[in-house]
C-alpha cells in the first residue's frame, strides 16, 4: 500500500488503543478493551461478543468471551471519558485538510425483535423507514467535508420505560436518568461539548430536530449558529421592503409565490459519478413565534426545488452570516450527508448495532467501543494524501476457527450425495430441521439552562 507494513499498521492500532485505555481507570480493563476494539475491526459477520471472542483468542474462546462480556456489560468505566479521549486523538487527523465545520445533531436506530432490551419500543425506525420495534440513540457529531466523528451518544429512553420501575431495575438504568425528549438530549450534548471546549461549528439538524423552535432558540442562546431542516408547513413571515408586517404563511406557500428569477442552479460538490446540483432560492424571513414568545430574529430561509419536481422538496432555516455565499450555504446545508455515510460504515463495518445484551451500560459501552474503533479508521484514512485510497490499509477480516458454530445455529449438513439418496428421509430432529446457517462475511473496504418541558418529539 506504500503506507508501511502490516506490522506498522498493528503498531499504530496498539498505540491508539493504549492512549485510549489511559482513561479506563483500571489496568485489568486494558487487554479486553484492546481485544474488543480489535474484534470489532476484524470479525466477519455479526460483531457480537461470542464470535469476537472466537476471533481474538481462538485457543481460549470461552474465557475470552467472559472477559469481553464483563468489559462491555458490567465494568463501570466512563463512556464520556473514553469518547473525549477518542476525540482528542482523532481530531488532529480529521483537521489536516480543513477545520471542523459543523456539529451535527442526529439519531440512529437499531431494529429489535424482542421487547426486553433497554429502550425498545414501537417507534419510528430510520433504518427501516417505518414504525417498528427498535432502540434509538441520540448523537452529536463533529464534521467537516472529509470525516465525521460522534462525540456524544445516548439512548433515548421512552416515557413508558422511564416510568417503569421494574423494567428500569432489570435493565440497570441509572437512577439519574429521567425521561427527556430527543431535542432535550441533543441540547444537553451541545452544552456538554461547549463546556468541554470543543471548537464550535454550525449546528446542522434534520426536520425532526429543526422543526423544534425551542431547540433552535436555545442553540442561538448558547452563541451558536445553525442550519436547520424544517417541514413544509412551518409558518414564517417573508421580510420585504415596504411591508412592515407581512402575513404569516407556510414556507411551502412562500416558495410557490417566488418569481422565476429567485431560483438559481447551484452545484455544491462532486458526487460519486457526477456533480451534485439542484435549484435553490433563499429569502429573509422571521419564523412565526408560538403564542407567548418574543418575536423571532431574522433568518435565512433556504429552499430546494429540483428540476422535474412538481413543488419544492426541502426547506432550511439558517442563522449563519447573511454574507455567506449562496453556494457555501447550500454546501453547508448538505453536509449532513457526511454522517449518513459514516454511520453506514459504523453499522456495516464496525457493528455499531450488533450488541445483543439488554442493559443500559452494555448498550452505551458497545457504542463507545465501536466509535473508538471507527476513530482509529478515521485516523488511518486521514493520514494519507487525498488522492490515496479510502482507507490507509484494508481491514483484514480474521477467519473464524475451524468448526466454530455460534450458539443456536444448526449443525452443518452433510455434503449432498444425490446418487446415494434412495431412502426415506430421517426423522426431523432439533439438529436437522433447518438448512445450515452461514455467517455473512463483510468484504474488506475497497481500499484502504433548565430543561424545556414544551419540547416534544
WOQUI-V964975 format. One record per pair of residues at least 12 apart in sequence whose ideal C-beta (glycine too) atoms are under 8 Angstrom apart, sorted by the first residue. I is the first residue (numbers start at 0). J is the second residue. Records with the same first field share a line. If there is no record, write none. Layout:
# WOQUI-V964975
I->J / J
This chain:
# WOQUI-V964975
0->388 / 391 / 392 / 447
2->382 / 383 / 387 / 391 / 392 / 447
5->392
8->379 / 391 / 392
11->375 / 378 / 379
12->36 / 37 / 40 / 375
13->33
15->88 / 374 / 375 / 378
16->32 / 33 / 36 / 371 / 375
17->29 / 33
18->84 / 88
19->32 / 81 / 84 / 85 / 88 / 371
20->32 / 33
21->84
22->76 / 77 / 80 / 81 / 83 / 84
23->76 / 81
24->76 / 77
25->74 / 76
28->70 / 74 / 76
30->66
31->66 / 67 / 69 / 70
32->70 / 368
34->51 / 55 / 56 / 63 / 66 / 67
35->51 / 67 / 70 / 71 / 368
36->368 / 371 / 372 / 375
37->55
38->50 / 51 / 52 / 54 / 55 / 67
39->51 / 349 / 350 / 368 / 369 / 372
40->349 / 372 / 375 / 376 / 394
41->54 / 55 / 394 / 395 / 396 / 397
42->54 / 55 / 350 / 396 / 397
43->396 / 397 / 398 / 399 / 438 / 439 / 440 / 441
44->438 / 439 / 440 / 441
45->350 / 353 / 438 / 439
46->349 / 350 / 353 / 369
47->350 / 353 / 354 / 355
48->64 / 67 / 68 / 71 / 355
49->64 / 405 / 406
50->399 / 403 / 405 / 438
51->67
52->64 / 66 / 67
53->399 / 400 / 403
54->397 / 398 / 399
55->67
57->399 / 400
60->400 / 403
70->364
71->354 / 356 / 361 / 364 / 365 / 368
72->356 / 358 / 360 / 361 / 364
73->360
74->364
75->360
76->364
78->152 / 363 / 364 / 366 / 367
79->191
81->367 / 371
82->149 / 150 / 151 / 152 / 367 / 370 / 371
83->150 / 195
85->148 / 370 / 371 / 374
86->141 / 148 / 150 / 197 / 374
88->374 / 378
89->148 / 374 / 377 / 378
90->141 / 148
92->377 / 378 / 381 / 382
93->141 / 143 / 145 / 146 / 148 / 377 / 381
94->143
95->381 / 382
96->143 / 145 / 381 / 385
97->143 / 144 / 145
98->143 / 198
99->141 / 142 / 143 / 198 / 200
100->142 / 143 / 144 / 200 / 201 / 331 / 334
101->141 / 142 / 143 / 200 / 201 / 202 / 203 / 331 / 334
102->139 / 140 / 141 / 142 / 189 / 192 / 199 / 200 / 201 / 202 / 203 / 223
103->139 / 140 / 141 / 142 / 147 / 202 / 203 / 204 / 334 / 335 / 337 / 338
104->137 / 138 / 139 / 185 / 188 / 189 / 202 / 203 / 204 / 205 / 208
105->137 / 138 / 140 / 204 / 205 / 335 / 338 / 342
106->125 / 135 / 136 / 137 / 138 / 155 / 181 / 207
107->125 / 126 / 135 / 136 / 138 / 342 / 346 / 351 / 352
108->123 / 124 / 125 / 126 / 127 / 133 / 134 / 135 / 136
109->126 / 133 / 134 / 135 / 136 / 351 / 352
110->124 / 126 / 127 / 131 / 132 / 133
111->132 / 133 / 134
112->132
113->132
114->132
115->169 / 357
116->134 / 170 / 356 / 357 / 362
117->134 / 154 / 156 / 160 / 170 / 172 / 357 / 358 / 359 / 362
118->134 / 135 / 154 / 155 / 156 / 157 / 160 / 362
119->132 / 133 / 134
120->132 / 133 / 157 / 159 / 160
122->135 / 157
126->352
134->154 / 155 / 362
135->154 / 155 / 181
136->152 / 153 / 154 / 155 / 362 / 366
137->151 / 152 / 153 / 154 / 155 / 181 / 184 / 185 / 188
138->151 / 152 / 153 / 188
139->151 / 185 / 188 / 189 / 192
140->338 / 341
141->197 / 200
142->200 / 203 / 334 / 337 / 338
143->337
144->268 / 334 / 337
145->381
146->337 / 341 / 377 / 380 / 381
147->337 / 338 / 341
148->341 / 370 / 373 / 374 / 377
149->345 / 370
150->192 / 197
151->188 / 191 / 192
152->363 / 366 / 367 / 370
153->184 / 188 / 363
154->359 / 362 / 363
155->181 / 184
156->172 / 176 / 178 / 179
157->178
158->178
160->172
161->176 / 177 / 178
162->178
169->357
170->357 / 358 / 359
171->358 / 359 / 360
172->359
173->359
176->359
179->450
180->454 / 455 / 456
181->207 / 208 / 456
182->208 / 211 / 213 / 214 / 451 / 454 / 456
183->450 / 451 / 454
185->204 / 208 / 214
186->214 / 217 / 218 / 451
189->202 / 218 / 221 / 223
190->221 / 448
193->221 / 223
199->222 / 223
201->223 / 224 / 225 / 226 / 319 / 331
202->218 / 223 / 224 / 225 / 226 / 227
203->225 / 226 / 227 / 331 / 332 / 334 / 335
204->225 / 227 / 228
205->228 / 335
206->228 / 229 / 230
207->456
208->227
209->225 / 227 / 228 / 229 / 315 / 316
210->227 / 228 / 229 / 230 / 233
211->454 / 455
212->286 / 288 / 289 / 292 / 295
213->451 / 453 / 454
214->451 / 454
215->227 / 286 / 316
216->292 / 295
217->448 / 451
219->296 / 318
220->448
224->317 / 318 / 319 / 320
225->316 / 317 / 318 / 319
226->301 / 315 / 316 / 317 / 319 / 328 / 331 / 332
227->315 / 316 / 317
228->313 / 314 / 315 / 332
229->250 / 314 / 315 / 316
230->314
231->249 / 250 / 251 / 311 / 314
232->249 / 250 / 251
233->249 / 250 / 286 / 314 / 316
234->247 / 248 / 249 / 250 / 286 / 287
235->247 / 248 / 249 / 250 / 253 / 284 / 285 / 286 / 287 / 300 / 316
236->248 / 284 / 285 / 287
237->253 / 282 / 283 / 284
238->282 / 283 / 284 / 285 / 297
247->287
250->284 / 300 / 302 / 314
251->310 / 311 / 314
253->282 / 284 / 300
254->280 / 302 / 304 / 310 / 311 / 314
255->310 / 311
257->280 / 282 / 302
261->280 / 282
262->278 / 279 / 280 / 304
263->278 / 279 / 280 / 325
264->276 / 277 / 278 / 279
265->277 / 278 / 279 / 325 / 326 / 329
266->326
267->326 / 329 / 330 / 333
268->330 / 333
275->333
277->303 / 304 / 305 / 306
278->303 / 304 / 305 / 306
279->301 / 302 / 303 / 304 / 325 / 329
280->301 / 302 / 304
281->299 / 300 / 301 / 302 / 325 / 328
282->299 / 300 / 302
283->297 / 298 / 299 / 300 / 321
284->297 / 298 / 299 / 300 / 316
285->297 / 298
286->298 / 316
296->318
298->316 / 317 / 318
299->316 / 317 / 318 / 319 / 321 / 328
300->314 / 315 / 316 / 317
301->314 / 315 / 316 / 317 / 328 / 329 / 332
302->314 / 315
315->332
317->331 / 332
319->331
341->373
344->373 / 376
345->369 / 370 / 373
347->441
348->373 / 376 / 394 / 441 / 444
349->369 / 372 / 373 / 376
350->369
351->365 / 366 / 369 / 370
353->365
354->366
376->390 / 394
379->391 / 392 / 447
388->445 / 446 / 447
389->444 / 445 / 446 / 447
390->444 / 446 / 447
391->447
392->447
393->443 / 444 / 446 / 447
394->443 / 444 / 447
395->443
396->440 / 441 / 442 / 443
399->438
405->438
408->435 / 436
409->430 / 431 / 432 / 433 / 434 / 435 / 436
410->430 / 431 / 435
411->435
412->431 / 434 / 435
